[in-house]
Amino acid sequence: MYYLFLSTFRDPQWNVRILTRYEGKITSFLEANVPGHVKNAHEIQLRLEFGRLMAIITVGDREFQFNVCSMIESSQ
């Protein structure tokens, strides 16, 4: 027996929906864990990596990578 897992979502706008829904929790996590977050502009990219939802945050020329689930859980 074989199982097939697809690393994708049905909704093409899934990343926008996640960022909109959890914006406050993600922002508070970034303020606590990413130096220079408040002062500088940043970019957040979401992607699936080995079945896990990962956030890649770019602040200036530095890049940080976090598990989105841990970002949401830690800021409760």
Buried (B, 14 or more C-beta within 10 A) or exposed (E): EEEEEEEEEEEEEBBEEBBEEBEEBBBBBBEEBBEEBEEEEBEBEBEBEEEEBBBBBBBEEEEBEBBBEEBBEBBE
